Amino acid sequence: MTEMPDVILNECFARDGLQHEPTVLPAADKAAMLERIADCGFRRIEITSFSHPKYVPQFADAVEVLEAVPPRPGVLFKATCPNPAAVQRALATRDARPPEEISFLVSASEGHTQRNLRRSRAEQWRNVEEMAALAGDAFTTVGTISVAFDCPFDGPTPPARVVEDARRYLALGVKRIAVGDTIGSATPPRVRELMRLLQAELPRDAVVIAHFHDSRGTGLANYVAALEAGITYFDTALGGTGGHPAEIAYGEGFTGNVCTEDLATLFEAMGLRTGLDIARLRDTGRAAEALLGRRLHARTTRLGEHA
């Protein structure tokens, strides 16, 4: 991992990918997958969530999984923190095996905030302010902005609102901003417009991360549009797992993330260095299928099957 890649893919399988799986996987299986993922060459990897086990039982083993996956030089393992109590749980791991990175969340619309978080935007921002203060400089912090393009309840999101939320994060010392196309409704022209706006309006030390869902099959095109607008950080998941849960009555069609295997293959074919071992990545995608017991959505894991 000596040569800096042109693009940084964050593998989200172990957190976003598993969050809404109906079967709770053993911690040992998660740790083994995380080791395989890290062996592919990822520099950013979602490892777990400090959500309350009552609400997200998949991550009741957060500390156990963290302790089973040793730190690696140059790799940031990220845990999501939905509230101040979650940040306190992350802080409690500092004497053992803490995550290197944690993330916070706001929705860019009032309607989505009320439905998804059951509070107002003002209340959620007060939560985030408390979380950022608690975290201090103990972790690299990421601020996620959901429904950055469209809200299923309030309609199109004004780009100025996304810029405003990004600036609020930066004012709290959160310099990595993940921009979420939560319902997968963005289009390449809108992606280029918003990403260029963010690049123009935010300071140079801000890192904008694209986190797009593939509900309409446009995820790859939207990521290329983000790349064209200067974005080099992308969130993906093996086999297109994760995204928002299908049982929540918003969005449409397939709800998963963009497939890591397909985006990495595309970027490499475009001449961009991902820093990933593509053959090993495809093997890891097939291992994810075996772990979940079903065929997933990556097209490039099937290459050569019928040759």
Backbone bond lengths (Angstrom), bond angles and torsions (degrees), N, CA, C in turn:
res aa  C-N    CA-C-N  psi(-1)  N-CA   C-N-CA  omega(-1)  CA-C   N-CA-C  phi
1 M - - - 1.463 - - 1.526 110.72 -
2 T 1.341 116.80 39.41 1.453 120.32 -177.49 1.527 112.12 -86.05
3 E 1.322 117.73 -32.69 1.458 121.70 -178.63 1.520 109.93 -90.64
4 M 1.329 115.24 126.63 1.465 119.40 -179.03 1.517 109.95 -70.47
5 P 1.321 118.27 126.78 1.466 119.78 177.89 1.520 111.73 -70.90
6 D 1.324 114.54 163.73 1.462 119.91 177.18 1.520 111.60 -77.07
7 V 1.325 116.77 -30.20 1.460 122.56 -179.43 1.524 108.42 -133.74
8 I 1.327 115.97 147.58 1.465 122.22 -179.57 1.519 108.22 -114.84
9 L 1.320 116.53 115.83 1.465 121.53 175.07 1.524 109.28 -98.63
10 N 1.314 115.64 131.21 1.464 122.22 176.24 1.518 107.96 -99.91
11 E 1.336 116.91 116.80 1.462 120.68 -178.21 1.530 109.98 -83.32
12 C 1.349 116.22 120.21 1.457 122.36 -171.84 1.530 114.23 -106.54
13 F 1.334 118.21 8.99 1.459 120.55 -173.59 1.530 112.70 -56.34
14 A 1.324 117.42 -46.14 1.461 120.40 -169.92 1.523 113.73 -73.50
15 R 1.331 117.93 -14.59 1.463 120.00 176.36 1.524 110.61 -117.79
16 D 1.310 117.39 -73.87 1.467 120.29 -179.47 1.525 110.58 -58.97
17 G 1.325 116.15 -40.81 1.456 120.13 -178.71 1.508 114.44 -64.07
18 L 1.327 116.69 -34.11 1.470 120.67 -175.05 1.522 113.64 -98.82
19 Q 1.313 118.27 -12.16 1.468 120.77 -168.23 1.524 113.21 -55.34
20 H 1.326 116.76 -38.79 1.461 119.39 -175.72 1.521 112.89 -109.21
21 E 1.338 116.57 15.22 1.456 119.35 173.83 1.529 109.09 -67.33
22 P 1.322 118.49 134.98 1.470 120.10 -177.10 1.522 114.36 -68.82
23 T 1.338 117.23 -23.96 1.459 121.24 -179.20 1.519 109.55 -100.63
24 V 1.324 116.79 127.65 1.462 121.26 176.27 1.524 108.12 -79.40
25 L 1.322 116.38 119.77 1.456 121.19 -177.21 1.521 111.23 -83.99
26 P 1.322 118.17 148.95 1.464 120.91 176.69 1.529 111.16 -63.06
27 A 1.324 115.68 146.38 1.466 120.17 -179.96 1.522 111.17 -58.71
28 A 1.317 117.39 -36.89 1.465 120.15 -179.21 1.519 111.46 -63.46
29 D 1.323 117.68 -37.09 1.461 120.98 178.50 1.527 110.88 -68.30
30 K 1.328 116.43 -39.94 1.463 119.68 177.43 1.529 110.32 -63.60
31 A 1.326 115.72 -45.06 1.464 119.52 -179.10 1.524 111.33 -61.97
32 A 1.320 117.09 -40.69 1.464 120.52 178.89 1.527 110.78 -63.52
33 M 1.339 117.08 -40.84 1.459 119.91 177.50 1.520 110.98 -66.01
34 L 1.307 117.38 -40.38 1.458 120.88 179.51 1.528 111.18 -62.66
35 E 1.325 116.87 -37.86 1.464 119.83 176.71 1.524 110.40 -65.26
36 R 1.333 117.10 -41.42 1.461 120.32 177.43 1.523 110.73 -63.01
37 I 1.330 115.92 -41.76 1.462 120.45 178.83 1.532 110.21 -61.70
38 A 1.322 116.45 -47.31 1.465 119.86 -179.65 1.527 111.54 -62.63
39 D 1.322 117.10 -35.17 1.467 120.89 178.94 1.526 112.47 -64.33
40 C 1.338 117.37 -18.94 1.470 120.97 178.29 1.521 111.88 -73.30
41 G 1.337 117.35 -19.74 1.452 120.81 178.80 1.511 116.00 110.96
42 F 1.334 118.20 12.14 1.463 120.63 179.84 1.526 110.99 -65.93
43 R 1.307 116.07 143.23 1.460 122.51 175.47 1.525 112.17 -99.76
44 R 1.329 117.04 -17.91 1.462 121.32 175.63 1.524 107.62 -133.57
45 I 1.338 116.09 132.03 1.465 121.14 -175.97 1.531 108.46 -143.44
46 E 1.325 116.61 125.94 1.469 119.37 170.98 1.526 108.19 -73.86
47 I 1.325 116.30 126.99 1.455 119.98 -174.38 1.524 113.26 -108.04
48 T 1.344 117.51 -34.97 1.465 119.92 -177.62 1.524 109.45 -170.84
49 S 1.317 115.03 -174.03 1.462 121.67 175.69 1.524 108.39 -136.13
50 F 1.329 115.30 146.11 1.457 120.36 174.03 1.523 111.51 -97.30
51 S 1.327 116.50 27.95 1.458 120.87 171.74 1.522 109.69 -60.23
52 H 1.336 116.37 154.90 1.463 119.53 179.08 1.529 109.49 -66.73
53 P 1.329 117.93 130.13 1.475 120.65 -178.18 1.525 114.05 -57.15
54 K 1.330 117.12 -25.66 1.461 120.06 178.58 1.521 110.76 -61.94
55 Y 1.336 116.24 -35.56 1.461 121.01 -176.05 1.530 112.63 -96.59
56 V 1.330 116.59 -31.17 1.468 120.76 178.83 1.530 108.05 -132.98
57 P 1.323 116.96 80.30 1.481 119.98 -175.62 1.518 113.90 -62.46
58 Q 1.335 117.55 -19.68 1.468 119.84 179.58 1.531 111.90 -57.43
59 F 1.343 117.13 -26.83 1.456 119.78 -174.81 1.528 113.08 -113.68
60 A 1.319 116.50 24.41 1.462 119.45 172.38 1.522 111.28 -61.71
61 D 1.336 115.99 -20.07 1.467 121.85 -177.66 1.522 112.14 -98.77
62 A 1.324 118.85 24.29 1.465 121.78 -173.40 1.525 112.38 -53.32
63 V 1.314 116.84 -48.46 1.464 120.03 -177.79 1.519 110.57 -66.75
64 E 1.310 117.15 -40.44 1.463 121.34 179.43 1.529 111.16 -61.90
65 V 1.318 116.69 -42.66 1.467 120.13 179.44 1.526 110.24 -66.29
66 L 1.319 117.25 -45.42 1.463 120.28 178.15 1.524 111.25 -56.20
67 E 1.310 116.59 -45.78 1.460 119.94 -177.10 1.525 112.34 -68.87
68 A 1.335 116.88 -21.68 1.466 120.69 -178.85 1.525 112.66 -86.94
69 V 1.332 117.17 -8.74 1.466 121.01 -178.27 1.531 108.07 -119.15
70 P 1.315 118.13 100.64 1.473 120.56 -176.55 1.519 111.82 -63.97
71 P 1.320 117.78 150.56 1.464 120.83 174.45 1.533 110.36 -59.66
72 R 1.321 114.94 152.59 1.459 121.66 176.74 1.518 108.92 -128.39
73 P 1.326 117.64 138.30 1.470 119.45 178.86 1.520 110.89 -58.27
74 G 1.324 115.94 132.20 1.453 121.06 175.96 1.506 115.45 80.27
75 V 1.348 117.66 4.65 1.461 121.37 -177.86 1.530 109.04 -115.51
76 L 1.331 115.64 131.29 1.458 121.15 174.19 1.525 108.62 -104.15
77 F 1.327 116.30 115.56 1.461 121.45 173.52 1.533 107.19 -92.96
78 K 1.331 115.59 127.42 1.473 120.79 -172.39 1.524 111.97 -110.67
79 A 1.331 115.48 136.39 1.463 122.39 172.61 1.522 108.67 -117.24
80 T 1.324 116.89 138.52 1.460 120.01 178.05 1.527 109.98 -85.69
81 C 1.323 114.94 146.76 1.462 121.81 -178.88 1.533 108.56 -132.07
82 P 1.329 117.89 105.32 1.461 119.47 -175.54 1.523 114.94 -80.22
83 N 1.326 118.42 -13.28 1.463 120.39 -175.18 1.530 109.91 -159.64
84 P 1.334 118.52 172.41 1.457 120.06 -178.55 1.525 114.07 -59.32
85 A 1.327 117.66 -36.39 1.463 119.74 178.76 1.529 110.83 -61.07
86 A 1.336 116.55 -36.02 1.463 120.46 178.28 1.531 110.74 -66.00
87 V 1.317 117.60 -39.71 1.462 120.31 176.87 1.530 110.05 -63.20
88 Q 1.316 116.57 -39.43 1.464 119.38 177.24 1.524 111.27 -62.81
89 R 1.338 117.17 -37.17 1.469 119.42 176.39 1.528 110.51 -66.61
90 A 1.333 116.55 -37.92 1.467 119.40 176.74 1.529 110.44 -63.97
91 L 1.317 116.98 -43.00 1.461 120.72 179.37 1.522 111.68 -62.70
92 A 1.329 116.67 -32.21 1.466 120.70 -178.60 1.523 112.53 -67.61
93 T 1.340 117.53 -14.26 1.474 120.39 -179.89 1.525 112.43 -89.47
94 R 1.322 117.65 -1.42 1.469 119.42 -171.74 1.526 113.65 -61.69
95 D 1.314 118.31 -29.72 1.459 120.29 -179.67 1.521 112.53 -83.61
96 A 1.333 116.85 -4.55 1.470 120.64 179.89 1.527 108.91 -120.18
97 R 1.329 117.35 -92.91 1.468 121.58 -179.19 1.526 108.88 -135.22
98 P 1.334 117.85 89.33 1.462 119.66 179.21 1.527 111.34 -82.14
99 P 1.323 117.64 157.71 1.464 119.67 168.54 1.521 108.93 -71.53
100 E 1.316 116.34 151.89 1.461 119.23 176.98 1.527 111.65 -80.17
101 E 1.319 116.35 -23.25 1.463 121.86 -172.95 1.528 108.18 -137.19
102 I 1.331 116.94 142.41 1.459 120.68 171.95 1.523 108.24 -132.10
103 S 1.346 115.57 158.06 1.465 118.81 -177.96 1.520 110.99 -129.18
104 F 1.344 114.00 150.14 1.454 123.71 175.70 1.529 108.21 -115.64
105 L 1.338 116.38 170.01 1.466 120.06 -174.76 1.516 111.24 -142.56
106 V 1.343 114.87 133.89 1.461 121.51 164.22 1.517 107.74 -131.84
107 S 1.319 116.26 155.74 1.459 121.68 171.35 1.517 108.12 -102.55
108 A 1.326 116.04 141.57 1.462 120.33 -177.76 1.523 112.91 -78.94
109 S 1.339 117.33 -3.49 1.469 120.12 179.09 1.521 109.87 -125.38
110 E 1.316 114.77 152.72 1.465 120.25 177.96 1.527 110.67 -69.31
111 G 1.346 116.19 -41.77 1.462 119.41 -177.14 1.513 112.87 -61.22
112 H 1.334 117.14 -45.79 1.466 120.56 -179.94 1.523 110.77 -67.67
113 T 1.325 117.17 -36.98 1.465 120.04 177.76 1.522 110.38 -60.51
114 Q 1.328 116.57 -45.36 1.455 120.44 -178.72 1.528 111.31 -65.14
115 R 1.331 117.74 -41.48 1.468 120.63 -177.60 1.521 112.35 -76.08
116 N 1.329 116.48 -41.03 1.456 120.76 -172.93 1.521 112.71 -86.27
117 L 1.336 116.76 -38.30 1.464 121.20 -175.29 1.526 113.33 -111.18
118 R 1.335 116.30 -9.56 1.462 122.24 177.87 1.530 112.81 58.97
119 R 1.311 114.36 40.06 1.468 120.73 174.25 1.519 107.85 -156.70
120 S 1.312 117.24 174.10 1.462 120.99 179.15 1.524 109.97 -84.17
121 R 1.332 115.52 164.90 1.470 119.13 175.60 1.524 111.13 -61.03
122 A 1.320 116.76 -39.78 1.468 119.34 179.39 1.521 110.42 -61.38
123 E 1.322 116.51 -42.46 1.463 119.60 178.83 1.522 111.60 -65.80
124 Q 1.347 117.07 -39.89 1.452 119.14 179.41 1.525 111.72 -66.83
125 W 1.323 117.59 -37.89 1.458 119.33 177.14 1.529 111.22 -65.16
126 R 1.324 117.85 -34.82 1.475 119.21 174.82 1.524 109.75 -64.18
127 N 1.339 116.73 -38.82 1.462 120.36 175.02 1.529 111.35 -59.52
128 V 1.326 115.83 -47.00 1.461 120.33 -177.74 1.526 110.81 -64.42
129 E 1.314 116.86 -39.77 1.469 119.94 176.68 1.522 110.69 -58.55
130 E 1.336 116.64 -43.12 1.468 120.37 178.06 1.526 110.71 -65.74
131 M 1.344 116.78 -41.27 1.469 120.06 -179.38 1.525 111.32 -63.23
132 A 1.334 116.51 -44.26 1.459 119.78 -179.73 1.522 111.22 -63.99
133 A 1.329 116.34 -38.48 1.466 119.59 178.24 1.521 110.97 -65.83
134 L 1.330 116.95 -41.48 1.461 120.24 177.93 1.524 111.90 -63.35
135 A 1.322 116.08 -43.55 1.471 120.45 -176.48 1.517 111.63 -67.40
136 G 1.349 116.70 -36.44 1.456 119.64 -178.72 1.523 110.79 53.61
137 D 1.333 115.90 -130.40 1.463 120.07 178.32 1.524 111.61 -108.19
138 A 1.345 116.28 22.83 1.467 119.76 -179.37 1.527 112.48 -72.53
139 F 1.339 117.01 -23.10 1.459 121.91 -177.34 1.525 109.77 -139.07
140 T 1.320 116.20 159.95 1.458 120.29 160.39 1.526 106.11 -72.96
141 T 1.323 117.93 132.44 1.459 120.28 -175.07 1.528 110.84 -114.38
142 V 1.348 113.99 144.76 1.459 122.71 -179.84 1.527 107.74 -124.62
143 G 1.317 116.49 133.32 1.459 120.93 175.59 1.519 110.07 -109.77
144 T 1.321 116.56 117.04 1.459 120.96 -179.55 1.525 110.34 -94.12
145 I 1.324 115.58 138.45 1.467 122.33 175.43 1.522 107.29 -116.25
146 S 1.337 116.76 107.46 1.457 121.10 178.92 1.527 110.94 -79.93
147 V 1.330 115.47 164.74 1.478 124.81 -179.12 1.527 111.92 42.32
148 A 1.324 116.27 49.17 1.460 121.24 -176.80 1.526 112.81 -74.05
149 F 1.330 116.98 -14.49 1.465 120.46 178.58 1.530 111.90 -111.64
150 D 1.324 116.33 -49.69 1.459 120.92 -179.44 1.518 109.74 -144.42
151 C 1.328 115.18 145.38 1.458 122.10 173.60 1.525 108.47 -110.43
152 P 1.324 118.51 134.31 1.468 119.84 -179.97 1.519 113.22 -68.17
153 F 1.319 117.35 -11.79 1.460 121.48 -178.84 1.537 112.64 -108.27
154 D 1.344 116.04 -38.46 1.463 120.61 -174.11 1.522 113.70 -106.22
155 G 1.328 118.05 -5.17 1.461 120.47 179.82 1.519 112.90 88.06
156 P 1.341 117.55 -159.40 1.459 121.09 -177.45 1.523 112.52 -58.54
157 T 1.314 115.75 140.31 1.461 121.41 179.00 1.524 109.64 -90.31
158 P 1.321 119.37 126.31 1.467 120.09 178.27 1.526 110.79 -62.86
159 P 1.322 119.16 129.01 1.472 120.25 177.98 1.527 113.11 -53.15
160 A 1.333 117.07 -33.97 1.464 119.89 179.44 1.523 111.46 -61.77
161 R 1.337 117.77 -30.96 1.463 120.67 177.75 1.533 110.52 -66.28
162 V 1.315 116.89 -39.48 1.466 120.58 178.88 1.528 110.26 -65.51
163 V 1.327 116.52 -42.68 1.469 120.19 177.02 1.524 110.05 -61.49
164 E 1.330 116.22 -43.67 1.472 120.86 178.93 1.533 111.03 -58.92
165 D 1.339 116.63 -45.53 1.460 119.27 -179.63 1.524 111.31 -66.32
166 A 1.322 116.92 -39.35 1.465 119.87 177.43 1.526 110.78 -60.79
167 R 1.327 116.30 -42.62 1.472 119.81 178.80 1.528 111.40 -65.06
168 R 1.320 117.08 -35.66 1.468 119.45 178.24 1.529 110.48 -65.27
169 Y 1.317 116.40 -40.74 1.461 118.97 174.79 1.531 110.74 -60.31
170 L 1.322 116.39 -48.24 1.468 120.01 -177.79 1.522 111.22 -59.72
171 A 1.329 117.28 -37.16 1.459 121.09 178.59 1.526 111.78 -63.68
172 L 1.334 116.30 -22.94 1.470 121.15 178.44 1.530 111.89 -92.19
173 G 1.329 116.86 3.61 1.460 120.70 -179.22 1.511 114.43 88.24
174 V 1.347 117.19 7.86 1.465 122.21 179.02 1.526 107.46 -92.55
175 K 1.319 117.19 107.78 1.467 120.40 -170.44 1.518 114.35 -103.69
176 R 1.327 117.12 -3.86 1.459 120.42 174.54 1.524 107.89 -106.42
177 I 1.317 117.33 121.04 1.450 122.94 -173.37 1.523 109.27 -117.94
178 A 1.336 117.36 113.30 1.463 122.27 177.91 1.523 109.14 -94.51
179 V 1.312 116.26 122.21 1.462 122.82 -176.16 1.523 108.42 -101.39
180 G 1.334 116.67 114.93 1.451 121.33 -171.32 1.523 114.13 -100.39
181 D 1.339 115.19 125.95 1.470 120.96 167.82 1.528 105.86 -95.07
182 T 1.311 115.47 80.77 1.458 122.40 -166.29 1.512 113.43 -64.28
183 I 1.322 117.67 -37.09 1.464 119.49 -178.92 1.525 112.17 -104.70
184 G 1.331 116.63 8.92 1.458 120.27 173.89 1.511 114.71 66.01
185 S 1.325 117.11 31.26 1.468 120.96 -175.25 1.519 113.74 -100.71
186 A 1.330 117.58 -2.35 1.458 120.02 -178.31 1.527 110.75 -66.82
187 T 1.314 115.01 159.01 1.462 122.35 175.91 1.524 108.15 -125.41
188 P 1.327 118.75 157.80 1.467 119.61 -179.39 1.524 114.83 -53.03
189 P 1.345 120.36 -44.20 1.474 117.78 178.80 1.533 112.79 -61.53
190 R 1.334 117.05 -40.31 1.471 119.50 179.61 1.522 110.95 -68.56
191 V 1.331 116.61 -37.07 1.458 120.16 178.02 1.529 109.98 -62.39
192 R 1.329 116.65 -48.88 1.467 119.45 179.87 1.522 110.69 -58.89
193 E 1.344 116.72 -42.07 1.467 120.40 -178.24 1.527 111.16 -62.84
194 L 1.342 117.35 -48.93 1.460 120.06 -176.91 1.522 111.58 -68.71
195 M 1.316 117.43 -41.48 1.460 119.42 -177.96 1.526 111.29 -68.03
196 R 1.324 116.85 -38.13 1.466 118.82 176.37 1.521 111.30 -66.74
197 L 1.325 116.13 -36.85 1.464 119.81 177.29 1.528 110.41 -62.65
198 L 1.319 116.56 -46.27 1.462 119.97 179.61 1.523 111.14 -62.45
199 Q 1.326 116.38 -43.13 1.463 119.62 179.62 1.527 111.07 -62.13
200 A 1.338 116.23 -35.31 1.459 120.19 -178.91 1.523 112.69 -76.49
201 E 1.347 116.66 -35.05 1.460 120.92 -172.04 1.527 114.09 -90.81
202 L 1.337 117.94 -22.20 1.460 120.64 -175.94 1.524 110.85 -97.43
203 P 1.328 117.23 153.82 1.471 119.56 178.70 1.528 111.73 -64.34
204 R 1.323 115.78 161.81 1.458 121.10 -173.02 1.529 112.66 -65.16
205 D 1.327 117.51 -25.19 1.470 118.50 -178.03 1.529 112.59 -85.18
206 A 1.318 117.57 -0.03 1.465 120.37 174.57 1.529 108.67 -77.99
207 V 1.338 115.96 139.02 1.463 122.01 178.28 1.525 107.60 -111.84
208 V 1.325 117.09 115.53 1.457 121.61 179.12 1.526 108.28 -93.85
209 I 1.323 116.09 129.58 1.461 123.62 -177.83 1.521 107.99 -115.77
210 A 1.321 116.77 131.68 1.463 120.97 176.65 1.527 109.04 -90.17
211 H 1.339 116.27 125.50 1.467 121.92 176.68 1.525 107.19 -128.23
212 F 1.332 116.04 93.04 1.458 121.07 -173.35 1.525 110.88 -113.20
213 H 1.317 116.14 144.12 1.458 122.01 172.56 1.529 109.40 -96.93
214 D 1.329 115.25 161.43 1.465 120.75 -169.41 1.526 112.12 -112.35
215 S 1.336 116.58 35.99 1.463 121.64 -172.87 1.522 113.34 -56.91
216 R 1.316 117.62 -33.65 1.464 121.37 -175.98 1.528 112.72 -112.53
217 G 1.334 115.96 13.93 1.455 119.67 179.30 1.513 114.25 73.99
218 T 1.332 117.06 17.04 1.465 121.06 -177.41 1.527 112.79 -107.80
219 G 1.327 117.18 10.03 1.459 119.94 -175.63 1.516 113.65 -59.59
220 L 1.340 117.56 -46.81 1.461 120.01 -179.70 1.526 111.11 -62.76
221 A 1.323 116.83 -44.44 1.465 120.03 179.44 1.523 110.72 -61.91
222 N 1.314 116.54 -40.24 1.460 119.82 179.75 1.526 111.63 -67.79
223 Y 1.333 117.06 -35.00 1.465 119.06 177.68 1.528 111.15 -69.58
224 V 1.330 117.91 -36.20 1.464 120.08 175.30 1.532 109.48 -64.98
225 A 1.326 117.16 -38.34 1.470 119.98 177.03 1.526 110.57 -63.60
226 A 1.331 117.28 -40.76 1.464 120.22 177.10 1.528 110.81 -63.08
227 L 1.330 115.58 -41.15 1.468 120.25 176.92 1.519 110.14 -59.56
228 E 1.319 117.12 -44.56 1.463 121.47 179.72 1.527 111.82 -62.77
229 A 1.325 116.52 -25.35 1.467 121.04 178.38 1.529 112.46 -88.81
230 G 1.342 116.63 3.14 1.455 119.76 175.08 1.506 116.15 103.58
231 I 1.342 118.09 4.20 1.469 121.29 -179.72 1.526 109.11 -82.64
232 T 1.337 115.93 137.61 1.470 120.46 179.77 1.530 112.60 -126.19
233 Y 1.314 117.65 2.14 1.472 122.10 178.51 1.531 108.70 -114.49
234 F 1.337 115.99 129.73 1.460 121.29 -174.50 1.524 110.06 -139.09
235 D 1.336 116.71 136.73 1.467 122.51 173.98 1.526 108.89 -96.96
236 T 1.333 116.22 133.67 1.461 121.73 179.67 1.524 108.54 -145.26
237 A 1.333 116.49 172.34 1.461 120.10 177.54 1.524 109.80 -144.24
238 L 1.318 116.10 140.49 1.458 121.06 177.60 1.524 110.43 -51.94
239 G 1.320 115.85 130.36 1.451 120.48 175.77 1.510 115.40 66.47
240 G 1.346 117.94 10.43 1.467 119.85 -178.18 1.514 113.54 70.97
241 T 1.326 117.11 23.59 1.466 120.39 179.55 1.522 110.68 -69.43
242 G 1.340 115.27 163.66 1.459 120.78 174.19 1.509 113.55 85.52
243 G 1.336 115.20 -146.61 1.457 120.41 -171.30 1.513 109.15 85.06
244 H 1.310 116.50 -167.24 1.467 117.75 179.06 1.525 109.26 -79.66
245 P 1.340 117.31 151.16 1.464 120.65 -174.46 1.515 112.88 -67.55
246 A 1.325 116.10 139.41 1.458 121.00 -177.08 1.519 112.63 -63.57
247 E 1.355 116.97 -25.86 1.463 118.06 -176.58 1.528 112.70 -78.12
248 I 1.337 117.87 -11.36 1.453 119.88 174.65 1.529 108.15 -79.85
249 A 1.309 117.07 130.77 1.474 121.06 -170.54 1.521 111.45 -84.39
250 Y 1.318 116.58 62.53 1.457 120.75 167.58 1.510 108.14 -151.83
251 G 1.335 115.56 166.50 1.455 119.04 -172.87 1.508 109.12 79.68
252 E 1.323 115.29 -170.86 1.454 118.60 -178.20 1.518 108.67 -158.78
253 G 1.314 115.91 153.20 1.450 121.09 173.65 1.515 113.34 61.70
254 F 1.325 116.08 -149.19 1.460 123.50 178.51 1.518 109.25 -63.41
255 T 1.309 117.25 134.22 1.462 119.49 -172.88 1.517 113.63 -109.81
256 G 1.338 118.17 5.41 1.451 119.91 -170.10 1.519 115.21 -79.56
257 N 1.335 113.28 176.63 1.453 121.84 175.69 1.528 110.65 -76.86
258 V 1.304 115.99 170.45 1.460 121.16 171.62 1.526 108.44 -68.93
259 C 1.326 116.45 138.46 1.469 121.30 -177.19 1.525 110.54 -70.36
260 T 1.321 115.87 124.66 1.463 120.85 178.78 1.521 111.63 -58.11
261 E 1.335 116.04 -46.15 1.460 120.19 -175.69 1.523 111.18 -58.37
262 D 1.337 116.64 -40.51 1.457 120.80 -176.36 1.524 111.71 -74.25
263 L 1.342 117.09 -42.16 1.461 119.04 -179.79 1.526 110.96 -67.35
264 A 1.326 117.26 -41.90 1.463 119.92 179.29 1.525 110.95 -62.82
265 T 1.337 116.13 -41.02 1.465 120.13 178.01 1.519 110.83 -63.19
266 L 1.331 116.74 -43.06 1.463 121.00 179.37 1.522 111.02 -63.13
267 F 1.321 117.69 -48.45 1.462 120.08 -178.54 1.528 111.29 -61.35
268 E 1.316 116.56 -42.46 1.468 118.86 178.38 1.521 110.72 -62.57
269 A 1.343 117.24 -40.21 1.468 120.58 178.79 1.524 111.33 -65.57
270 M 1.328 116.88 -24.92 1.468 121.78 177.26 1.529 111.87 -82.63
271 G 1.335 116.43 -1.50 1.456 120.28 179.66 1.513 114.51 89.47
272 L 1.320 116.70 13.26 1.464 121.21 -179.93 1.524 109.75 -95.65
273 R 1.309 116.33 136.64 1.460 120.78 177.59 1.529 109.57 -82.59
274 T 1.327 116.76 119.98 1.463 121.21 175.73 1.528 112.10 -94.38
275 G 1.321 117.28 -16.58 1.458 120.76 -174.89 1.511 112.93 76.33
276 L 1.327 117.77 8.84 1.461 121.72 -175.18 1.522 111.02 -107.01
277 D 1.316 115.49 146.71 1.461 122.72 172.00 1.531 106.37 -84.14
278 I 1.332 116.76 104.04 1.461 120.56 -171.02 1.525 111.84 -65.49
279 A 1.306 118.09 -41.00 1.472 120.09 178.79 1.523 110.77 -63.01
280 R 1.321 115.99 -43.02 1.468 119.60 178.22 1.528 110.61 -66.15
281 L 1.334 116.35 -36.76 1.459 120.34 178.66 1.526 110.82 -61.66
282 R 1.325 116.69 -43.89 1.465 119.10 179.30 1.529 110.94 -65.07
283 D 1.323 117.22 -38.35 1.466 119.97 175.51 1.530 110.43 -61.80
284 T 1.318 116.18 -38.86 1.470 120.60 179.06 1.517 110.59 -67.68
285 G 1.333 116.88 -35.98 1.461 119.78 174.45 1.516 112.07 -61.93
286 R 1.334 116.50 -39.72 1.466 119.42 177.37 1.530 110.60 -68.97
287 A 1.340 116.79 -33.16 1.461 119.65 176.05 1.529 110.75 -65.88
288 A 1.324 117.01 -34.87 1.467 120.76 176.33 1.522 110.19 -64.46
289 E 1.326 117.13 -39.44 1.459 120.75 176.81 1.526 110.62 -62.30
290 A 1.321 116.36 -43.37 1.466 120.16 179.61 1.527 110.50 -63.87
291 L 1.322 116.22 -39.37 1.464 120.47 -178.77 1.526 111.43 -65.41
292 L 1.323 116.94 -39.63 1.464 121.20 -177.84 1.523 113.01 -89.45
293 G 1.326 116.03 -12.32 1.458 119.82 175.51 1.506 114.90 75.12
294 R 1.337 117.00 27.57 1.465 119.72 177.94 1.520 109.58 -157.75
295 R 1.311 115.18 159.36 1.457 121.07 176.00 1.521 109.22 -73.40
296 L 1.322 116.64 133.36 1.452 121.30 179.68 1.532 109.68 -98.90
297 H 1.329 117.89 -165.06 1.457 120.92 -164.11 1.523 115.66 -105.48
298 A 1.328 118.22 -3.55 1.466 118.92 -179.02 1.522 110.39 -67.98
299 R 1.304 115.82 129.37 1.462 120.14 179.36 1.523 111.74 -78.41
300 T 1.326 116.75 -35.34 1.463 118.94 -172.74 1.518 113.46 -75.49
301 T 1.327 119.20 -13.83 1.467 119.26 172.85 1.517 111.09 -70.96
302 R 1.348 117.01 -15.12 1.458 121.25 -179.06 1.527 112.23 -93.83
303 L 1.340 117.75 -3.50 1.460 119.85 -176.69 1.512 110.75 -57.85
304 G 1.324 116.44 131.86 1.457 121.25 176.68 1.503 114.95 85.96
305 E 1.334 117.67 -4.42 1.463 119.90 -177.48 1.515 111.92 -61.87
306 H 1.331 117.55 -35.56 1.462 120.62 -174.36 1.526 111.97 -114.17
307 A 1.316 115.20 18.47 1.476 118.61 -179.39 1.521 110.09 -68.49
